[in-house]
């Protein structure tokens, strides 16, 4: 019986190596993509709800982008603070700002997808670049870097939405580790011609892609996923590419408590439950294989199976996964989280299992 358990353990390890080396490695070990600067007209979509203080800081950074032809569409999503007042001040200050004022209505109460739809329709440029109200670009060349990857065929560009580093915070390392792993996955699958999700903190697409799928209409009733579900529906091999140059990153403030981050993870897991069946399968297969790897090696070691067989398998898996993750993290300028790989991986696995069972018994209703 233990021999069978060991063989299953080896099979699970091989599956993990396929993911880390064969799939994630497509991004992790890839060469930097050459960018061809373009001068296509771009509308930057900045949607904020009750983000007055951050808007005061970040809108000037967006308005000061080093790009010849862009407008800045500011969407006030029915804020109850001073966000609209801040936007109106900037509208007077910058000639390329367009303000969209969203008022709550009974049909779309508090729905960000409704606010974004109004902003997209108001945008006068054909190419759209999105970020959130609590995010800011890493450089003045953000628009230039993201737009450089558009071609006649590639009309969706996935970017990296990073989190600020907080010195001395282990939770911050966990959050950034998770962001790296998530980005490595969706960049790798996009490179393999199977794009399945994107991050609304840093995402670009041609306006026609929005209207091809009738916008968010198929998932308007779902309060989350204005980025992930749209990409899952619209992105395909022929029309999707990605950008990961450091100048193209956006940054936002991470959650400061495990509870707040756990709620965020619940929202992401809930959104993923509406992905295409094949995408849900590949995500679940990876997550399940991670859980089984740890369960089986603990069982084998606890029952004193020949350690000369078990330990080399464990070592091989850790070596390969650590290297693949490390290369991906280096590309995303997150090297410091790599050193904590074994510890944070276990924490993430525990969190995912907890999220899975929590969502099973308590479905989210009105998440912001």
Steps between C-alpha positions, in 0.01 A plus 500: 500500500782741582662422167181608322493818707860570400424448131204738527730747675749475212216556250382809687857631509536449124177695451641783715817502290290520183330809639811674631742412220279425202233767551617770741846469349365637173490837673767451767775400255388712206717773352389862535259601228613780275261793500427722204392843623183620333301819488153352495228702678433367852227564756616431855202382707532583870200389703477604866248460778569687824868541417536878543839493672655254256351687204675816615831312491456281192308702241796740450724198435258377235463846346879539481555191286762535229272416208396717204132411459292399801199609698431424864146382570423547869200300618345593832307187595232663716747593775376624836826679584676786318615294199272686257621837631860393450425384147328828416807691620724294273257538209559877517875452527566252219351544150517129413281386791147379440275457804229237527260537792319181597187509709360191665184362349273218602606262224879534545536610861871520589604293198849594377430337166225754437738786584772362273251453217411869518869592503581277203216646300615851587860431392581663166810289423497150353757353736417477869740465794356423844608545858315529831440797725755379756777435245773700335747432216861410571633749247409781262536247218218273616271584207789477256606156626153347511388642165821389328373141503189571298509377139241457231422156647593542866223716641513392866807564715534350848716690748633447851325665792753499784464582868711747695767354727452550874821460693483249784160361401488126439137526385622739231742234378216247486280736299779584255598133472141418410493783244816366336364146482168623357670718238743222408203274437298735281806621308613141440160382380474806275837413348372147442203646313251435779441838671244466776512808723650843551542762770284813483770697679700481177319392188462633145277414209351645186150632547362269232587198716262633764211529259570166329389321818230757585709639782426356842142405419549123542631543856355837601311338788829374648645779712862401438707422193479813288856409397535124549165395354531739207844363410381143548226569248682722250866395504624238255832390353471722195414827677688492833852583608663630819751756628727464803765769471558675837390832346162346418408392855235663712511501879234512767487479877465139624264383771635552849325215679467131423122528535477771234726305267297183564185681388683608186602138434140390549391749237763376254405136558132580454573684174707207369202269552342668194797436269480268201498133603848432358647794691338395826637151446862607450486730805343235723740232377798713601351586840400140575842369395663744743282380787553132418877543473520619860249249636672205333855586596392553862322164498799322347746651746268443797460133409878474457502409133854472367630855530761434231214492247278771648752772577653519147150543352423778748836665432452483121156655522617783725809570293309524171203695636724737695711573191198553272329725754825687560549583135141623474536710815822653368322611184236668714758660731386301805818309582469540876196271522687212336700423815179422687368261235453182713333683789272730300398219266363303796317809630344557156390139476336522842333827400365356173352200680344731758362726226356202313303370797396847617360584156329164485292580808478878470450648157604863453226745415610864502876516493658831408 
